[in-house]
Amino acid sequence: VQLQASGGGSVQTGGSLRLSCAASGRTFSSYVMGWFRQAPGKAREFVAAIRRTSGSTYYADSVKGRFTVPRDNAIDAVYLQMNSLKPEDTAVYYCAANTKRAYYSSTYLYTGVPMYDRWGQGTQVTVSS
């Protein structure tokens, strides 16, 4: 089973992009689907996540109000709708799935890189000023 992220590209400040993440291979169930990003020379950072069953969403402070995480449980797909993009959003974006841990004592369940056991290849997002 692989995750495939797509939809990256280049936009100007204020523009929008929609990233898609879908699973290929046999169907699997995830507890949480997440999006992370990594800019050159920086650590991978949490962007957004959605709990598959409840639809609860979590966002990094830097993207609140600008990004959303729509989902389609029927095809186990998740999206990252990015609006009002800024140059600091430039990064490689990764989708990830937590298929092993349903609960944790904090929101680290959603924001922590180690909580995710499946990762897609990255897709580049470049925002020019």
Secondary structure, DSSP 8 states (H G I E B T S, - for coil): -EEEEE--EEEETT--EEEEEEEESS----SEEEEEEE-TTS--EEEEEEETTT--EEE-TTTTTTEE--EEGGGTEEEEEE-S--GGG-EEEEEEEE-S----SSTHHHH-GGG--EE---EEEEEE-
